[in-house]
Amino acid sequence: MRPLYRQPLIILLSLALITLGSYYLIFQQLLKQSQQLSLQHATEFNQYLNLQLTRFSTLTDTLAQRPELKQLLAQPPLAPEKTAVSQLLADFNLASGSASIYLMDPQGLVLASSNYGETVSFMDYNFGFRPYFTETINANKSYVDYGLGWVSNERGIYFAATVTDNQQQILGVLTVKLNIDQLELAYQSIASQSPLLFMLVDEEQTVIASNYEPWRLTWLGDHAVSRSRHPGVTLHALKAKQQDIMWQLLTEPVTNPLQSKQFAVAVKDNQRLPWQLILLQPVKSLQVQALQLAISLCLLLLVFLLAVSFWRSRRQQQRQKAIMFNQLEQAVAERTESLQQSNQQLIYEIQQRNEAEQGLQQAQEQLLQAAKLATIGQLSASINHEINQPLTAMHSYLQSAQLLLQKARYTELAENLEKISQMLLRLNHIVKQFKSFSRKAANSPDVVRLKTLVQNALGILQPALKQQKVQIQLLDAAATNVKVDPLQLEQVLVNLLGNAIQAAEQSSAPSLTIQISQSHEQAILQIHDNGPGIQPHVMEHLFEPFFTTKQGSGLGLGLSISRQIVQSYHGNLQIENHPAGGAIVTLTLPRYNPE
């Protein structure tokens, strides 16, 4: 038999055939694994989707039985009744996490809406033409629909139910809207770092939701169309070509309508609605992975063949010169044994690495859950911290009002009541702020004098200042203006001044010095107390969340949140010990310079 190294062409052809065959087998196996992973994600997402459908359907049916809704629909609606029912719907909307809840009369006119006090409100709009209204009225039962908001221009799933009187006569229709954006975010949590793309497709082949933005509100057909469920929107075509589990789709139907990609596809039907969940993975990534593995296998085989060829050649030489190469043969045998041991060690290390990767995956899942719980706790704690000061001030004003009432000092009593009213408006604004924050809404910056905010904060803390007999010295070097959300910065100042008051309590003659100054580009506020100062081991942890030196009171979130608010306006917050004693807080913000 001729040696293998004398037949290079045959070897190369054989290796090419082996590479192609390996590529095909590996690619098929990767497709199978992709199908399994896709179906697993689809099952989990369908379970979540069905849970949301059940939850909001139950909410709609239950809320439709409320007597307040029936009373509003049964008589000529008045403004106070509309406002009261709208506030009820707003409370349920906030608690359930829905996008909006609104009540319509039998003609589709909105009488009450959860967003009645917002810029975009459904009040007095008529939605009698929407399918979820007509289907619910005609069938006199609950109905689930989806579409693009006519007013909000947001995609949503609509849960509608009739409101009836005691004789089961239809009084109106209640609708709860769930934004489809929430479903897309939920899929990201389920899929984690998976490269899979998903589509939620209705019976008309319209892409309702997708974690790939260019596919949203498109459809799988060949030509652009318009549909009544999506008023004013052109559904661009993805030109889907389906061949078993391999689909070809446009990736950018609007910006690049000529570029398409091939995807491995898994389809899962929804049990409750005529929708399909389609999971897609780009075939190119699987092809590259399969090609890399096939080439690696081919190289290993080539190395093996070269080793075999070398071994055969060496064996022939050993047979001819057995005595001369006896020591070399022994060395080769020892080296082979060493390689076997290394191979065993490599197998063991691979097993160890697989176990470590499994442990890492579990740790990542635990960290994700811990992050969610920490976020919930931080929001709850921050709300409590933000409203605590106004509530304390209101309590003090109420006690003062009782004494003034007993002494018939009605003028001062009216002033106290006006201050309480201002505190209530402040609390209402704070709650609206956190509601807007939960929806990622921007704040409302305005140009305001820094001294005014300091005076407002001192006004809130006035009861505590009187109780502790703290002397205040306010030094304003210039009329310094900043552009911020006044309430947000006022809350920061209340927190900083409150901390300074507590520090100064430990002095026999507590006092605070507040200095306002400015440079060419910055407004500077310094608060100096005559307390004992801050210990070095405490200083380095001051701005860490949940770190506090107040035993039994406080959650350690005030300074952390205050710094975040100041930094959001491109400012800075620092705390140091003053050379003359006590601590000094330095707050800097960009100075507002009108052009």
KEZASE-678683 format. One line per 2 residues: their letters; for each residue x, y, z of C-alpha. Coordinates in Angstrom, 3 decimals, m for minus. Each point is the difference from the previous one (the first is absolute). Layout:
N
A	X:Y:Z | ... .
END
This chain:
595
MR	0.000:0.000:0.000 | 1.306:3.400:m0.950 .
PL	0.538:2.434:2.922 | m2.741:2.552:0.572 .
YR	2.362:2.951:m0.370 | 0.610:m1.108:m3.641 .
QP	m3.693:0.482:m0.790 | m0.618:3.709:0.901 .
LI	m2.751:0.522:m2.584 | m2.020:m2.979:1.248 .
IL	0.490:1.129:3.584 | m1.136:3.557:m0.763 .
LS	m3.097:m1.213:m1.876 | m0.859:m2.379:2.826 .
LA	0.405:2.739:2.583 | m2.200:2.346:m2.058 .
LI	m2.738:m2.643:m0.201 | 0.288:m0.709:3.712 .
TL	m0.176:3.731:0.736 | m3.147:0.417:m2.104 .
GS	m1.632:m3.043:1.574 | 0.947:1.152:3.502 .
YY	m1.287:3.484:m0.754 | m3.375:m1.386:m1.091 .
LI	m0.381:m2.285:3.038 | 1.135:2.680:2.470 .
FQ	m2.257:2.600:m1.606 | m3.003:m2.349:0.287 .
QL	0.820:m0.639:3.656 | 0.291:3.741:0.684 .
LK	m3.370:0.531:m1.704 | m1.507:m2.662:2.242 .
QS	1.457:1.630:3.119 | m1.272:3.393:m1.164 .
QQ	m3.483:m1.487:m0.458 | 0.033:m1.454:3.520 .
LS	1.165:3.264:1.563 | m2.536:1.997:m2.012 .
LQ	m2.899:m2.261:1.019 | 1.085:0.222:3.648 .
HA	m0.006:3.836:m0.128 | m3.318:m0.073:m1.891 .
TE	m1.632:m2.195:2.648 | 1.185:2.260:2.835 .
FN	m1.087:3.164:m1.806 | m3.415:m1.483:m0.870 .
QY	m0.500:m0.871:3.670 | 0.822:3.589:0.947 .
LN	m2.273:1.383:m2.742 | m2.929:m2.208:1.036 .
LQ	0.531:0.999:3.630 | m0.176:3.694:m0.975 .
LT	m3.124:m0.615:m2.120 | m1.692:m1.785:2.904 .
RF	1.043:2.667:2.518 | m1.220:2.980:m1.998 .
ST	m3.170:m1.784:m1.184 | m0.853:m0.717:3.635 .
LT	0.806:3.607:0.949 | m2.299:1.320:m2.744 .
DT	m2.910:m2.297:0.902 | 0.344:0.766:3.716 .
LA	0.358:3.747:m0.424 | m3.054:0.082:m2.303 .
QR	m2.145:m1.094:2.987 | 0.921:3.052:2.097 .
PE	m3.106:1.956:1.038 | 1.751:3.340:m0.616 .
LK	0.223:m0.798:m3.728 | m3.621:m1.114:m0.216 .
QL	m1.185:3.119:1.839 | 1.926:2.299:m2.350 .
LA	m1.455:m1.722:m3.093 | m3.554:m0.253:1.360 .
QP	m0.515:3.755:0.428 | 1.003:3.160:m1.884 .
PL	3.739:0.311:0.681 | 1.174:2.970:2.033 .
AP	3.539:1.319:0.266 | 0.558:m0.988:3.683 .
EK	m1.213:m3.542:m0.640 | 2.221:m0.266:m3.092 .
TA	3.022:1.171:1.982 | m0.691:m2.409:2.876 .
VS	m0.353:m3.015:m2.306 | 3.060:1.095:m2.008 .
QL	2.043:0.116:3.202 | m1.256:m3.482:0.903 .
LA	1.110:m1.261:m3.403 | 3.366:1.752:0.417 .
DF	0.554:m1.811:3.313 | m0.759:m3.375:m1.576 .
NL	2.185:0.873:m2.996 | 2.970:0.809:2.235 .
AS	m0.468:m3.123:2.126 | m0.393:m2.406:m2.936 .
GS	2.768:1.397:m2.220 | m2.305:0.487:m2.976 .
AS	0.440:2.826:m2.514 | m3.475:1.527:0.425 .
IY	m3.563:m0.787:1.110 | m3.050:1.854:m1.352 .
LM	m3.790:m0.219:0.146 | m2.241:0.631:m3.036 .
DP	m3.747:0.474:m0.334 | m2.044:m2.145:m2.460 .
QG	0.980:2.337:m2.859 | 3.758:m0.304:0.720 .
LV	0.474:3.439:1.627 | 2.639:m0.076:2.778 .
LA	m1.548:1.204:3.277 | 2.877:m0.890:2.348 .
SS	3.662:m0.837:m0.602 | 3.027:m0.793:2.141 .
NY	2.029:2.624:m1.902 | m2.566:2.774:0.529 .
GE	2.595:2.290:1.579 | 2.802:m0.591:m2.496 .
TV	0.981:1.874:m3.146 | m1.225:m2.839:m2.212 .
SF	m3.464:m0.848:1.358 | m2.815:m2.136:m1.456 .
MD	m2.720:2.099:1.638 | m2.864:0.896:m2.395 .
YN	1.512:m2.047:m2.873 | m2.339:m2.378:m1.825 .
FG	1.371:m3.500:m0.633 | m3.255:m1.497:m1.231 .
FR	1.664:m0.982:m3.296 | 2.701:m2.178:1.625 .
PY	m0.517:m3.782:m0.350 | 0.394:m0.656:3.713 .
FT	m2.989:2.289:0.648 | m2.303:m1.252:m2.765 .
ET	0.735:m3.687:0.654 | m0.580:0.380:3.732 .
IN	m3.286:1.902:m0.480 | m1.307:m2.430:m2.629 .
AN	0.881:m3.189:1.911 | m0.614:1.424:3.501 .
KS	3.063:m1.814:1.339 | 3.696:0.574:0.609 .
YV	2.225:0.440:m3.041 | 3.774:0.173:m0.532 .
DY	1.421:1.969:m2.933 | 3.197:1.766:m0.952 .
GL	0.984:2.943:m2.175 | 1.713:3.380:m0.209 .
GW	m1.340:2.695:2.316 | m2.006:2.615:m1.882 .
VS	0.954:2.753:2.483 | 3.137:m1.317:1.733 .
NE	1.501:m1.534:m3.197 | 1.268:m2.898:2.145 .
RG	m0.462:m3.698:m0.729 | m2.187:m1.766:2.516 .
IY	m2.201:m2.962:0.920 | m3.534:1.086:0.914 .
FA	m2.148:m1.874:2.558 | m3.654:1.109:m0.233 .
AT	m3.048:m0.983:2.074 | m3.584:1.292:0.122 .
VT	m1.341:1.840:3.032 | m3.604:m1.097:0.633 .
DN	m2.776:0.877:2.441 | m1.968:m2.432:2.151 .
QQ	m2.161:m0.968:m3.000 | 3.163:m0.776:m2.035 .
QI	m0.649:2.993:m2.234 | 3.203:1.416:m1.499 .
LG	0.959:3.345:1.536 | 3.428:0.360:m1.593 .
VL	3.375:m1.619:m0.635 | 3.118:m0.053:2.204 .
TV	3.372:m0.383:m1.755 | 3.434:m0.804:1.476 .
KL	3.041:0.512:m2.240 | 3.314:m1.852:0.411 .
NI	2.939:1.460:m1.922 | 1.675:m2.572:m2.247 .
DQ	3.366:1.527:0.975 | m0.378:m1.831:3.324 .
LE	m0.172:m3.367:m1.815 | 3.192:0.806:m1.905 .
LA	1.811:0.890:3.207 | m1.293:m3.206:1.613 .
YQ	1.428:m2.059:m2.856 | 3.411:1.607:0.519 .
SI	m0.103:m1.172:3.634 | m0.959:m3.529:m1.053 .
AS	2.526:m0.282:m2.850 | 2.825:1.732:1.936 .
QS	3.114:0.035:m2.239 | m1.469:m2.287:m2.669 .
PL	0.594:1.151:m3.625 | m3.546:m1.052:m0.945 .
LF	m2.376:2.535:m1.558 | m3.736:m0.360:0.481 .
ML	m3.209:1.063:m1.719 | m3.524:m0.074:1.385 .
VD	m2.198:m0.362:m3.117 | m3.798:0.227:m0.234 .
EE	m2.373:m1.871:m2.287 | 0.569:2.603:m2.748 .
QT	3.783:m0.628:0.081 | 0.595:3.422:1.599 .
VI	3.025:0.250:2.326 | m1.582:1.257:3.235 .
AS	3.182:m0.059:2.099 | 3.691:m0.734:m0.497 .
NY	3.276:0.543:1.836 | 1.382:1.207:m3.377 .
EP	m1.411:3.497:m0.527 | 0.001:0.110:m3.869 .
WR	m2.450:m2.962:m0.012 | m2.619:1.651:2.218 .
LT	m3.279:0.739:m1.808 | 1.084:m1.742:m3.198 .
WL	m1.472:m3.130:m1.556 | 1.221:m3.183:m1.654 .
GD	m1.500:0.735:m3.437 | 1.559:1.301:m3.213 .
HA	m1.481:3.521:m0.239 | m0.600:2.869:2.437 .
VS	m3.601:0.209:1.300 | m2.171:2.083:2.371 .
RS	m2.416:m1.457:2.540 | m2.739:1.517:2.159 .
RH	1.583:m1.261:3.221 | 3.004:2.202:m0.643 .
PG	m1.414:3.354:m1.159 | 2.396:2.188:m1.922 .
VT	2.758:m2.663:m0.099 | 1.346:m1.752:m3.088 .
LH	0.890:m3.631:0.698 | 3.161:m0.593:m2.010 .
AL	0.520:m3.475:m1.455 | 2.688:m2.365:1.266 .
KA	m0.374:m2.157:m3.146 | 0.297:m3.219:1.986 .
KQ	1.074:m3.055:m1.983 | m0.678:m3.098:2.091 .
QD	1.779:m3.294:m0.642 | m0.646:m2.408:2.855 .
IM	1.893:1.471:3.007 | 2.078:2.318:m2.198 .
WQ	m1.511:3.425:m0.718 | 1.329:2.922:m2.002 .
LL	m1.084:3.471:1.209 | 0.851:3.646:m0.568 .
TE	2.000:1.310:2.966 | m0.598:3.691:m0.761 .
PV	m3.281:0.213:m1.952 | m0.014:3.817:0.055 .
TN	3.622:1.156:m0.189 | 1.400:m2.908:m2.007 .
PL	m2.833:m1.881:m1.785 | 2.415:m2.041:m2.147 .
QS	2.033:m1.654:2.758 | m1.382:m3.270:1.400 .
KQ	1.357:m2.643:2.342 | m0.657:m3.664:0.600 .
FA	m1.238:m1.135:3.408 | m0.593:m3.294:1.759 .
VA	m3.613:0.217:1.214 | m2.102:m1.641:2.714 .
VK	m3.748:0.732:0.204 | m2.182:m0.343:3.110 .
DN	m3.773:0.612:m0.023 | m1.719:1.862:2.831 .
QR	m2.750:m2.008:1.681 | m2.311:2.938:0.767 .
LP	0.273:2.278:m3.025 | 0.582:m0.636:m3.714 .
WQ	3.587:1.191:0.323 | 3.298:m1.688:m0.756 .
LI	3.320:0.487:1.745 | 2.848:m0.270:m2.525 .
LL	3.590:m0.411:1.242 | 2.772:0.730:m2.531 .
QP	3.762:m0.449:0.044 | 2.208:1.283:m2.850 .
VK	1.207:m2.977:m2.003 | 3.272:1.753:m0.797 .
SL	1.186:m0.259:3.601 | m0.823:m3.721:0.012 .
QV	1.762:m0.453:m3.334 | 3.124:1.777:1.255 .
QA	m0.006:m2.107:3.160 | m0.497:m3.217:m1.973 .
LQ	2.758:0.960:m2.458 | 2.411:0.762:2.835 .
LA	m0.695:m3.341:1.653 | 0.295:m1.872:m3.321 .
IS	3.324:1.681:m0.811 | 1.249:m0.754:3.512 .
LC	m0.986:m3.632:m0.444 | 1.722:m0.080:m3.378 .
LL	3.182:1.452:1.469 | m0.069:m2.547:2.798 .
LL	m0.429:m2.754:m2.553 | 2.863:1.418:m2.063 .
VF	2.204:0.051:3.082 | m1.046:m3.566:0.694 .
LL	0.824:m1.093:m3.555 | 3.354:1.713:0.146 .
AV	0.669:m1.687:3.315 | m0.961:m3.366:m1.473 .
SF	2.209:0.615:m3.024 | 2.880:1.041:2.200 .
WR	m0.554:m3.004:2.250 | 0.029:m2.408:m2.934 .
SR	3.162:1.535:m1.404 | 1.619:m0.092:3.384 .
RQ	m1.058:m3.606:0.503 | 1.624:m1.060:m3.249 .
QQ	3.213:1.695:1.050 | m0.231:m1.623:3.407 .
RQ	m0.336:m3.424:m1.575 | 3.139:0.609:m2.076 .
KA	2.000:1.469:2.845 | m1.617:m1.577:3.076 .
IM	3.176:m0.074:2.021 | 1.072:3.545:m0.978 .
FN	m3.344:1.626:0.922 | m0.952:m2.098:3.024 .
QL	0.486:2.922:2.410 | m1.968:2.332:m2.295 .
EQ	m2.910:m2.477:m0.079 | m0.034:m0.080:3.792 .
AV	m0.054:3.823:0.100 | m2.942:0.060:m2.403 .
AE	m1.862:m2.489:2.217 | 0.586:2.171:3.072 .
RT	m1.134:3.069:m1.905 | m3.148:m1.799:m1.074 .
ES	m0.784:m0.878:3.598 | 0.541:3.633:0.976 .
LQ	m2.394:1.093:m2.725 | m2.617:m2.437:1.270 .
QS	0.337:1.397:3.501 | m0.281:3.510:m1.394 .
NQ	m3.091:m1.109:m1.891 | m1.568:m1.338:3.170 .
QL	0.888:3.211:1.796 | m1.545:1.994:m2.845 .
IY	m3.209:m2.048:0.230 | m0.123:0.652:3.742 .
EI	0.543:3.743:m0.511 | m2.765:0.078:m2.608 .
QQ	m2.379:m1.625:2.490 | 1.031:2.510:2.655 .
RN	m0.584:2.876:m2.410 | m3.466:m1.291:m0.925 .
EA	m0.912:m0.213:3.690 | 1.345:3.534:0.544 .
EQ	m2.067:1.316:m2.932 | m3.141:m1.607:1.472 .
GL	0.748:1.615:3.363 | 0.558:3.368:m1.702 .
QQ	m3.336:m0.269:m1.803 | m1.791:m0.704:3.294 .
AQ	1.789:2.944:1.640 | m1.030:2.282:m2.861 .
EQ	m3.634:m1.038:0.411 | 0.178:0.644:3.759 .
LL	1.616:3.435:m0.591 | m2.757:0.885:m2.467 .
QA	m2.668:m0.890:2.564 | 1.867:1.887:2.730 .
AK	0.261:3.075:m2.254 | m3.748:m0.050:m0.593 .
LA	m0.722:m0.212:3.756 | 2.530:2.745:0.754 .
TI	m1.614:2.303:m2.571 | m3.429:m0.554:1.526 .
GQ	1.359:0.674:3.487 | 1.851:3.141:m1.129 .
LS	m3.109:1.492:m1.628 | m2.144:m0.749:3.053 .
AS	2.594:1.433:2.360 | 0.519:3.119:m2.121 .
IN	m3.725:0.757:m0.113 | m0.167:m0.281:3.804 .
HE	3.048:2.233:0.357 | m1.327:2.669:m2.416 .
IN	m3.397:0.436:1.684 | 1.175:m0.312:3.626 .
QP	1.091:3.645:0.370 | m3.252:1.568:m1.351 .
LT	m2.070:m2.308:2.201 | 2.026:1.005:3.071 .
AM	m0.445:3.688:m0.849 | m3.763:m0.471:m0.508 .
HS	m0.244:m1.684:3.424 | 1.692:2.981:1.631 .
YL	m2.251:2.486:m1.874 | m3.113:m1.940:1.083 .
QS	1.052:0.123:3.671 | 0.624:3.729:m0.354 .
AQ	m3.385:0.419:m1.725 | m1.807:m1.652:2.916 .
LL	1.562:2.463:2.453 | m0.815:2.948:m2.261 .
LQ	m3.590:m1.207:m0.322 | m0.358:m0.184:3.780 .
KA	1.328:3.550:0.277 | m2.267:1.251:m2.826 .
RY	3.008:1.282:m1.952 | m1.693:m0.613:m3.337 .
TE	2.363:2.002:m2.184 | 3.016:m2.030:1.089 .
LA	m2.157:m3.137:m0.141 | m0.798:0.741:m3.675 .
EN	3.698:0.414:m0.699 | 0.710:m3.388:1.586 .
LE	m2.765:m1.639:m2.020 | 1.412:1.582:m3.165 .
KI	3.401:m1.507:0.847 | m1.616:m3.406:0.548 .
SQ	m1.698:0.352:m3.389 | 3.388:0.767:m1.563 .
ML	1.438:m3.111:1.678 | m2.834:m2.108:m1.452 .
LR	0.674:1.427:m3.463 | 3.653:m0.802:0.546 .
LN	m0.805:m3.617:0.942 | m2.244:m0.275:m3.059 .
HI	2.858:1.264:m2.187 | 2.432:m2.468:1.612 .
VK	m2.332:m2.932:m0.714 | m0.413:1.196:m3.590 .
QF	3.799:0.211:m0.273 | 0.441:m3.644:1.014 .
KS	m2.820:m1.047:m2.317 | 1.733:1.831:m2.866 .
FS	3.342:m1.527:1.040 | m1.481:m3.530:m0.221 .
RK	m0.962:0.797:m3.593 | 3.428:1.458:m0.826 .
AA	m1.454:3.501:m0.358 | 2.334:3.031:0.074 .
NS	m0.113:2.583:2.803 | m0.980:3.641:m0.502 .
PD	3.015:2.264:0.476 | m0.611:3.699:0.516 .
VV	2.121:3.058:0.725 | m0.135:0.745:3.723 .
RL	2.023:1.981:2.508 | 2.067:m2.254:2.237 .
KT	m0.732:2.107:3.076 | m3.741:m0.512:m0.516 .
LV	0.411:m3.776:0.076 | 2.090:0.232:3.161 .
QN	m2.656:2.145:1.660 | m2.734:m2.456:m1.042 .
AL	1.981:m2.897:1.479 | 0.572:1.942:3.231 .
GI	m3.730:0.677:0.119 | m0.717:m3.731:m0.114 .
LQ	2.552:m0.628:2.745 | m1.144:2.962:2.115 .
PA	m1.685:m2.177:2.697 | 3.189:m2.022:0.442 .
LK	2.109:3.189:0.118 | m2.185:1.463:2.732 .
QQ	m0.074:m3.225:1.984 | 3.785:m0.378:m0.050 .
KV	0.568:3.780:0.328 | 2.351:0.032:m2.977 .
QI	1.321:3.395:m1.061 | 0.071:0.542:m3.785 .
QL	2.328:2.419:m1.790 | m0.807:0.339:m3.706 .
LD	2.614:1.832:m2.088 | m0.922:0.750:m3.623 .
AA	2.897:1.544:m1.911 | m1.934:0.513:m3.237 .
AT	m3.318:m0.689:m1.693 | 1.004:m3.482:m1.191 .
NV	m2.376:m1.796:m2.384 | 0.012:m3.670:m1.030 .
KV	m2.115:m2.002:m2.430 | m1.366:m3.051:1.827 .
DP	m3.241:m1.641:1.028 | m0.778:2.207:3.045 .
LQ	m1.699:m2.753:1.987 | 2.767:m2.513:m0.597 .
LE	2.742:2.372:1.110 | m2.134:1.176:2.920 .
QV	m0.262:m3.635:1.131 | 3.777:m0.303:m0.194 .
LV	0.419:3.157:2.101 | m2.525:m1.260:2.574 .
NL	1.987:m3.211:0.319 | 3.383:1.778:0.303 .
LG	m1.291:2.615:2.452 | m1.764:m2.717:2.009 .
NA	3.279:m1.915:0.335 | 1.800:3.211:1.027 .
IQ	m2.648:0.734:2.658 | 0.391:m3.477:1.450 .
AA	3.776:0.447:0.099 | m0.295:3.416:1.667 .
EQ	m2.329:m1.391:2.696 | 3.044:m1.390:1.776 .
SS	1.358:3.521:0.558 | m0.994:2.115:3.003 .
AP	m0.796:2.932:m2.310 | m0.998:m1.621:m3.297 .
SL	0.400:2.182:m3.083 | 0.167:m0.257:m3.786 .
TI	1.773:2.312:m2.443 | m1.340:m0.064:m3.542 .
QI	2.177:1.733:m2.598 | m1.156:0.597:m3.597 .
SQ	2.640:1.146:m2.504 | 0.782:m0.305:m3.677 .
SH	2.859:m0.232:m2.447 | m0.037:0.688:m3.723 .
EQ	m1.727:m3.300:m0.810 | m1.116:m1.486:3.323 .
AI	m2.418:0.706:2.815 | 1.398:m1.087:3.366 .
LQ	m1.965:m0.804:3.188 | 1.820:m0.877:3.245 .
IH	m1.639:m1.177:3.235 | 2.252:0.059:3.086 .
DN	m1.209:m1.437:3.333 | 1.733:0.262:3.373 .
GP	m0.505:m3.660:0.819 | 2.715:m2.573:0.865 .
GI	0.913:m0.648:m3.663 | 0.172:m3.345:m1.803 .
QP	2.165:m2.929:1.060 | 2.566:m1.152:m2.628 .
HV	m1.394:m3.529:m0.158 | m3.471:1.462:m0.691 .
ME	1.157:2.579:m2.580 | 0.905:m2.566:m2.688 .
HL	m3.457:m1.640:0.158 | m2.211:3.130:0.114 .
FE	m1.371:m0.268:m3.539 | m0.482:m3.763:m0.029 .
PF	m3.652:m1.142:m0.204 | m1.416:m1.407:3.268 .
FT	2.942:1.258:2.086 | m1.203:2.011:3.012 .
TK	1.284:1.069:3.393 | m3.536:0.695:1.270 .
QG	m0.809:m3.013:2.131 | m3.659:m0.892:m0.295 .
SG	m0.845:2.784:m2.461 | 0.833:0.572:m3.611 .
LG	0.839:m2.477:m2.728 | 3.267:1.534:m1.159 .
LG	m1.439:1.095:m3.350 | m0.229:3.790:0.445 .
LS	3.560:0.981:m0.920 | 0.211:m2.619:m2.752 .
IS	m3.198:1.253:m1.643 | 0.986:3.654:0.537 .
RQ	3.318:m0.497:m1.789 | m1.776:m1.762:m2.894 .
IV	m2.437:2.930:m0.362 | 2.811:2.601:0.090 .
QS	2.094:m1.953:m2.502 | m3.007:m0.240:m2.336 .
YH	0.292:3.818:m0.330 | 3.778:m0.271:m0.660 .
GN	0.790:1.134:3.524 | 1.899:m1.525:2.921 .
LQ	m0.538:m0.650:3.703 | 2.889:m0.288:2.508 .
IE	0.182:m0.299:3.793 | 3.144:0.775:2.009 .
NH	1.036:0.834:3.546 | 0.506:3.767:0.514 .
PA	3.377:1.124:1.441 | m1.873:2.063:2.619 .
GG	m2.097:m2.988:1.065 | m3.181:m1.615:m1.226 .
AI	m0.766:m1.150:m3.522 | m0.410:2.048:m3.176 .
VT	m2.152:m1.071:m2.942 | 0.895:1.511:m3.397 .
LT	m2.593:m0.152:m2.783 | 0.954:1.322:m3.448 .
LP	m2.286:0.446:m3.006 | 0.404:1.579:m3.425 .
RY	m0.872:3.668:0.307 | m2.789:1.241:m2.264 .
NP	1.206:2.881:m2.173 | m2.733:1.438:m2.248 .
E	1.303:0.965:m3.430 .
END
